[in-house]
Amino acid sequence: MPDIDNHLHLREEPVKAYDPAYLVEQKIIQRLVKDLQNQTILDLGCGDCYCRRFLGKSNRVVSIGVLSEGIEKRPDCDRCQPTIIGNPAQLPFDSESFDTVLSLGVLECLKKDLKAVREISRVLKPGGKLIISVPEDIVLFSNIDVSSGRYRRYSKKELESLLPDRLECEVLSDYGYPFMRLYLQCLGKLYTIDGPKAYLQAFFSSIVARCLAKFLAFLFAAESKVFQGNFKGAQLYGVFRKR
């Protein structure tokens, strides 16, 4: 059994698939990784390995996850083999093994996030990049976070201070301004600590939810261009290079 300190919990697929915030996140991640070619990549806390669809075939991807609810070896994950079950705070790799490390929605689910970022720095090659995404602003912490296995939300300052000095910031930004924040605050009231209430789960599986999610995802993406720099966001993303 995995150490409970390193438990990662994925949201149920219907909620994940029709969550407009998740759809916006996918677009951001796709933009961050689209230029990666001929690299050895570590996908840390890979979950269902959804990032594989965004990575070029020339990359060698090693996926590591924690065996828990919603996370298991995927025999159909041809680009993310081998899939390793392990501890993010004690990675089973030699130092300076990877050109890029992806840590997308992982650190907030670890009690020992500081140990995990030290391990990320250790396994990155000099000049290698960490591409990271974490939820922003503790004010937004709700039952959505609890049911997703999150312990915290970060500020920009907290994230920068957490990372080792050898990891220099190239990009650090956020998204999800007034409208996404309002959406998350409202949605949080419809969650229990175990996940969405039954009627919400059923709604997320409907055609109406799919159409609404696409509209809201468009709205959330548009507001990022209008409000960036004037409001706190709902999600942080960054690119850090190892010296």
Summary of the structure (lengths in Angstrom):
residues: 243
radius of gyration: 17.2
end to end distance: 36.1
largest distance: 50.0
contacts: 781
relative contact order: 0.18
helix: 40%
strand: 25%
